[in-house]
Amino acid sequence: MVVNDARIEEEPGRAGRQADVSAVVPRVFNEVRRADERLVALVQERPVATLCAVAAVGYLIGRVVTRLG
């Protein structure tokens, strides 16, 4: 798909939306990093409980998938 650059520059609000997106991306990366750090801390603090929770979720997903397929 070929886009005419002149037409993009003429669209009102297009540059503002691009600026908004470029401002949001670093915040999303920071939130993902924080979530990862919390997950790692949880696994380190309670490895057995985490393993049980993951096994239970996997079992439930397996049950749902086998009933659908």
N, CA, C and O atoms as a MOPAC input file, in Angstrom:
PM7 MOZYME 1SCF
protein

 N      0.84500 1    -1.17300 1     0.00000 1
 C      0.00000 1     0.00000 1     0.00000 1
 C      0.88800 1     1.23400 1     0.00000 1
 O      1.75800 1     1.36700 1     0.86100 1
 N      0.68900 1     2.11800 1    -0.92900 1
 C      1.47100 1     3.33900 1    -1.03800 1
 C      0.66400 1     4.48200 1    -0.44600 1
 O     -0.51300 1     4.65800 1    -0.75900 1
 N      1.31400 1     5.25500 1     0.41000 1
 C      0.63300 1     6.36500 1     1.06800 1
 C      1.25500 1     7.66400 1     0.59000 1
 O      2.47800 1     7.79600 1     0.53800 1
 N      0.41700 1     8.60800 1     0.24700 1
 C      0.88100 1     9.90500 1    -0.20000 1
 C      1.25300 1    10.73200 1     1.02900 1
 O      0.38700 1    11.03800 1     1.84800 1
 N      2.55700 1    11.10500 1     1.17100 1
 C      3.02300 1    11.85000 1     2.33500 1
 C      2.37300 1    13.21500 1     2.44600 1
 O      2.13700 1    13.69100 1     3.55700 1
 N      2.07800 1    13.85700 1     1.33100 1
 C      1.46300 1    15.18000 1     1.36000 1
 C      0.06500 1    15.09900 1     1.96000 1
 O     -0.35400 1    15.99500 1     2.69300 1
 N     -0.64800 1    14.03600 1     1.65200 1
 C     -1.99800 1    13.87800 1     2.17700 1
 C     -1.96600 1    13.66000 1     3.69100 1
 O     -2.83700 1    14.16400 1     4.40100 1
 N     -0.97700 1    12.91900 1     4.19300 1
 C     -0.86100 1    12.67300 1     5.63700 1
 C     -0.59200 1    13.97500 1     6.37000 1
 O     -1.16700 1    14.22900 1     7.42800 1
 N      0.28400 1    14.80200 1     5.80900 1
 C      0.62000 1    16.06400 1     6.46800 1
 C     -0.57600 1    17.00800 1     6.50600 1
 O     -0.67200 1    17.85200 1     7.39700 1
 N     -1.48100 1    16.87300 1     5.55100 1
 C     -2.63500 1    17.75800 1     5.49200 1
 C     -3.75400 1    17.33400 1     6.44100 1
 O     -4.61600 1    18.15000 1     6.76800 1
 N     -3.76100 1    16.08000 1     6.88900 1
 C     -4.83100 1    15.61000 1     7.76300 1
 C     -4.72500 1    16.28600 1     9.12600 1
 O     -3.67500 1    16.22800 1     9.76700 1
 N     -5.78900 1    16.91900 1     9.56800 1
 C     -5.73800 1    17.57000 1    10.87000 1
 C     -5.70500 1    16.54300 1    11.99300 1
 O     -6.42900 1    15.54800 1    11.96300 1
 N     -4.85300 1    16.79700 1    12.98500 1
 C     -4.77700 1    15.93900 1    14.14600 1
 C     -3.89200 1    14.72100 1    13.98500 1
 O     -3.65800 1    14.00300 1    14.95700 1
 N     -3.39900 1    14.47100 1    12.79800 1
 C     -2.57200 1    13.26900 1    12.57900 1
 C     -1.25100 1    13.37600 1    13.33500 1
 O     -0.82600 1    12.40100 1    13.95500 1
 N     -0.60100 1    14.51100 1    13.30300 1
 C      0.67600 1    14.67600 1    13.99700 1
 C      0.47900 1    14.57000 1    15.50500 1
 O      1.33200 1    14.02600 1    16.20600 1
 N     -0.62800 1    15.08100 1    16.00200 1
 C     -0.91500 1    14.99600 1    17.43100 1
 C     -1.09700 1    13.56200 1    17.89100 1
 O     -0.65700 1    13.20000 1    18.98200 1
 N     -1.74000 1    12.74100 1    17.07000 1
 C     -1.93100 1    11.33500 1    17.41900 1
 C     -0.60300 1    10.59500 1    17.43300 1
 O     -0.38200 1     9.73900 1    18.28900 1
 N      0.28700 1    10.91600 1    16.49300 1
 C      1.59200 1    10.27400 1    16.46700 1
 C      2.39400 1    10.67000 1    17.69500 1
 O      3.10200 1     9.83600 1    18.25800 1
 N      2.30200 1    11.91300 1    18.11900 1
 C      3.00100 1    12.35600 1    19.31700 1
 C      2.44200 1    11.64700 1    20.54100 1
 O      3.19500 1    11.27500 1    21.44100 1
 N      1.11500 1    11.45400 1    20.58300 1
 C      0.51400 1    10.74100 1    21.70500 1
 C      1.02500 1     9.30900 1    21.77900 1
 O      1.33000 1     8.81500 1    22.86400 1
 N      1.11900 1     8.64700 1    20.64800 1
 C      1.59000 1     7.26600 1    20.62100 1
 C      3.04000 1     7.19000 1    21.07800 1
 O      3.39600 1     6.29900 1    21.84900 1
 N      3.87400 1     8.10300 1    20.62100 1
 C      5.28200 1     8.06400 1    21.01400 1
 C      5.45100 1     8.38600 1    22.49600 1
 O      6.45900 1     8.00600 1    23.09200 1
 N      4.50100 1     9.07000 1    23.09600 1
 C      4.57000 1     9.33700 1    24.53100 1
 C      4.06200 1     8.14900 1    25.33800 1
 O      4.47300 1     7.96600 1    26.48400 1
 N      3.18100 1     7.34200 1    24.76600 1
 C      2.59100 1     6.21600 1    25.48000 1
 C      3.52800 1     5.00700 1    25.50500 1
 O      3.55300 1     4.26500 1    26.48600 1
 N      4.28400 1     4.80900 1    24.45300 1
 C      5.12500 1     3.61900 1    24.33500 1
 C      6.09800 1     3.48000 1    25.50800 1
 O      6.18200 1     2.38800 1    26.06900 1
 N      6.83500 1     4.51100 1    25.91200 1
 C      7.72800 1     4.33700 1    27.07000 1
 C      6.97300 1     3.99100 1    28.35600 1
 O      7.46900 1     3.22100 1    29.17900 1
 N      5.77900 1     4.55600 1    28.52800 1
 C      4.99300 1     4.23000 1    29.72000 1
 C      4.56600 1     2.76900 1    29.71300 1
 O      4.56600 1     2.11500 1    30.75600 1
 N      4.20400 1     2.25500 1    28.54400 1
 C      3.81300 1     0.85000 1    28.44500 1
 C      5.00100 1    -0.04200 1    28.77200 1
 O      4.85400 1    -1.02200 1    29.50200 1
 N      6.17900 1     0.28300 1    28.24300 1
 C      7.37200 1    -0.50200 1    28.55000 1
 C      7.67000 1    -0.48600 1    30.04400 1
 O      8.04000 1    -1.51500 1    30.61100 1
 N      7.51300 1     0.66600 1    30.68600 1
 C      7.75300 1     0.74900 1    32.12500 1
 C      6.76000 1    -0.09900 1    32.90200 1
 O      7.14300 1    -0.76900 1    33.86100 1
 N      5.50400 1    -0.08300 1    32.51300 1
 C      4.49300 1    -0.89800 1    33.19700 1
 C      4.77100 1    -2.38800 1    33.01400 1
 O      4.61700 1    -3.16800 1    33.95400 1
 N      5.17600 1    -2.78300 1    31.81600 1
 C      5.50300 1    -4.18800 1    31.56700 1
 C      6.70500 1    -4.59800 1    32.40600 1
 O      6.71600 1    -5.68600 1    32.98200 1
 N      7.70500 1    -3.74600 1    32.48000 1
 C      8.89600 1    -4.03600 1    33.28100 1
 C      8.52200 1    -4.18900 1    34.75600 1
 O      9.00500 1    -5.09900 1    35.42800 1
 N      7.65800 1    -3.29500 1    35.26100 1
 C      7.22800 1    -3.38300 1    36.66100 1
 C      6.43900 1    -4.66000 1    36.91700 1
 O      6.61900 1    -5.30300 1    37.95100 1
 N      5.57200 1    -5.03100 1    35.98800 1
 C      4.80000 1    -6.26400 1    36.13900 1
 C      5.72500 1    -7.47700 1    36.14500 1
 O      5.51500 1    -8.41600 1    36.91200 1
 N      6.73400 1    -7.45900 1    35.30300 1
 C      7.70000 1    -8.55700 1    35.26500 1
 C      8.45900 1    -8.65200 1    36.58200 1
 O      8.67200 1    -9.74800 1    37.09900 1
 N      8.86700 1    -7.51600 1    37.12300 1
 C      9.58200 1    -7.52500 1    38.40100 1
 C      8.70300 1    -8.05300 1    39.52700 1
 O      9.17800 1    -8.79100 1    40.39000 1
 N      7.41900 1    -7.68000 1    39.52400 1
 C      6.49200 1    -8.18900 1    40.55100 1
 C      6.30000 1    -9.69300 1    40.41100 1
 O      6.24600 1   -10.40900 1    41.41100 1
 N      6.19600 1   -10.17500 1    39.17300 1
 C      6.02800 1   -11.60200 1    38.93900 1
 C      7.24900 1   -12.38000 1    39.40200 1
 O      7.11300 1   -13.42200 1    40.04400 1
 N      8.43000 1   -11.88900 1    39.08700 1
 C      9.66200 1   -12.55600 1    39.52100 1
 C      9.74000 1   -12.57700 1    41.04600 1
 O     10.11600 1   -13.59200 1    41.63300 1
 N      9.38900 1   -11.46800 1    41.68800 1
 C      9.41500 1   -11.41900 1    43.15200 1
 C      8.42000 1   -12.42500 1    43.73900 1
 O      8.74100 1   -13.09900 1    44.71800 1
 N      7.23700 1   -12.53600 1    43.17000 1
 C      6.24300 1   -13.48200 1    43.65600 1
 C      6.74600 1   -14.91100 1    43.54300 1
 O      6.59400 1   -15.70200 1    44.47400 1
 N      7.33800 1   -15.24200 1    42.41600 1
 C      7.84100 1   -16.60100 1    42.20700 1
 C      8.97700 1   -16.89600 1    43.18100 1
 O      9.08200 1   -18.01500 1    43.68400 1
 N      9.82400 1   -15.91600 1    43.45100 1
 C     10.92200 1   -16.13200 1    44.39600 1
 C     10.42400 1   -16.26800 1    45.83000 1
 O     10.97700 1   -17.04400 1    46.60900 1
 N      9.38400 1   -15.51900 1    46.18100 1
 C      8.85800 1   -15.57800 1    47.53900 1
 C      8.04800 1   -16.83600 1    47.79400 1
 O      8.15000 1   -17.42500 1    48.87000 1
 N      7.24200 1   -17.26200 1    46.82100 1
 C      6.32700 1   -18.39600 1    46.99800 1
 C      6.38200 1   -19.32900 1    45.78800 1
 O      5.44400 1   -19.36900 1    44.99300 1
 N      7.47100 1   -20.07500 1    45.64800 1
 C      7.59700 1   -20.92300 1    44.45300 1
 C      6.58500 1   -22.06000 1    44.39500 1
 O      6.09000 1   -22.38100 1    43.31500 1
 N      6.26800 1   -22.67500 1    45.52800 1
 C      5.33800 1   -23.80800 1    45.51800 1
 C      3.91700 1   -23.33700 1    45.19100 1
 O      3.22200 1   -23.96400 1    44.39200 1
 N      3.49400 1   -22.24300 1    45.80200 1
 C      2.15800 1   -21.70900 1    45.53000 1
 C      2.04100 1   -21.27800 1    44.07000 1
 O      1.00400 1   -21.48600 1    43.44000 1
 N      3.08900 1   -20.68800 1    43.54100 1
 C      3.08100 1   -20.26700 1    42.14200 1
 C      2.98300 1   -21.47300 1    41.22000 1
 O      2.23600 1   -21.45300 1    40.24100 1
 N      3.73400 1   -22.51900 1    41.53000 1
 C      3.69000 1   -23.73300 1    40.72000 1
 C      2.30000 1   -24.35800 1    40.75400 1
 O      1.79500 1   -24.80500 1    39.72400 1
 N      1.68500 1   -24.39100 1    41.92000 1
 C      0.32400 1   -24.93800 1    42.03400 1
 C     -0.67800 1   -24.10600 1    41.24000 1
 O     -1.55200 1   -24.65600 1    40.56900 1
 N     -0.55500 1   -22.78800 1    41.31400 1
 C     -1.46800 1   -21.91100 1    40.58600 1
 C     -1.30900 1   -22.09100 1    39.08000 1
 O     -2.30100 1   -22.14600 1    38.35200 1
 N     -0.08200 1   -22.18300 1    38.61800 1
 C      0.16800 1   -22.37100 1    37.18900 1
 C     -0.35400 1   -23.72800 1    36.72900 1
 O     -0.92500 1   -23.83700 1    35.64400 1
 N     -0.16400 1   -24.75400 1    37.54000 1
 C     -0.67500 1   -26.08100 1    37.18600 1
 C     -2.20700 1   -26.06900 1    37.11700 1
 O     -2.79100 1   -26.67000 1    36.21600 1
 N     -2.84700 1   -25.39500 1    38.05400 1
 C     -4.31500 1   -25.31800 1    38.05500 1
 C     -4.82600 1   -24.58100 1    36.82600 1
 O     -5.79700 1   -25.01200 1    36.20400 1
 N     -4.18800 1   -23.48500 1    36.47500 1
 C     -4.59900 1   -22.73000 1    35.29000 1
 C     -4.38700 1   -23.57400 1    34.03000 1
 O     -5.23400 1   -23.58300 1    33.13700 1
 N     -3.27600 1   -24.26800 1    33.96200 1
 C     -3.01500 1   -25.13700 1    32.81600 1
 C     -4.03200 1   -26.25100 1    32.69700 1
 O     -4.47000 1   -26.58500 1    31.59600 1
 N     -4.41400 1   -26.83400 1    33.83800 1
 C     -5.43300 1   -27.87600 1    33.84300 1
 C     -6.76700 1   -27.33300 1    33.32500 1
 O     -7.42200 1   -27.96300 1    32.49400 1
 N     -7.15900 1   -26.16200 1    33.82400 1
 C     -8.42600 1   -25.56700 1    33.38900 1
 C     -8.42400 1   -25.24200 1    31.90300 1
 O     -9.40500 1   -25.49300 1    31.20300 1
 N     -7.32500 1   -24.68500 1    31.43100 1
 C     -7.21400 1   -24.38400 1    29.99900 1
 C     -7.29000 1   -25.67500 1    29.18100 1
 O     -7.94300 1   -25.71400 1    28.13800 1
 N     -6.63300 1   -26.71400 1    29.64900 1
 C     -6.69300 1   -28.00500 1    28.96100 1
 C     -8.09200 1   -28.56500 1    28.90200 1
 O     -8.50500 1   -29.10000 1    27.87300 1
 N     -8.83500 1   -28.44800 1    30.00200 1
 C    -10.22000 1   -28.93300 1    30.03000 1
 C    -11.09000 1   -28.16200 1    29.03400 1
 O    -11.89300 1   -28.75400 1    28.31200 1
 N    -10.92300 1   -26.84400 1    29.00300 1
 C    -11.72700 1   -26.02100 1    28.09800 1
 C    -11.39300 1   -26.36000 1    26.64800 1
 O    -12.29300 1   -26.49600 1    25.82000 1
 N    -10.12400 1   -26.49400 1    26.34300 1
 C     -9.71100 1   -26.76400 1    24.96200 1
 C    -10.20400 1   -28.13800 1    24.50900 1
 O    -10.64200 1   -28.28900 1    23.36900 1
 N    -10.13900 1   -29.13300 1    25.37900 1
 C    -10.60300 1   -30.46100 1    24.96400 1
 C    -12.10700 1   -30.49100 1    24.75200 1
 O    -12.59400 1   -31.25900 1    23.92300 1
 N    -12.85000 1   -29.67600 1    25.47900 1
 C    -14.29700 1   -29.64800 1    25.27600 1
 C    -14.66500 1   -28.88700 1    23.99100 1
 O    -15.67300 1   -29.19200 1    23.35400 1
 N    -13.85600 1   -27.91200 1    23.62400 1
 C    -14.13400 1   -27.16700 1    22.39300 1
 C    -13.74200 1   -27.95200 1    21.15200 1
 O    -14.39300 1   -27.84500 1    20.11300 1
 N    -12.68400 1   -28.73700 1    21.25900 1
 C    -12.15300 1   -29.42800 1    20.07700 1
 C    -12.68900 1   -30.74700 1    19.92900 1
 O    -12.33900 1   -31.45300 1    18.98400 1

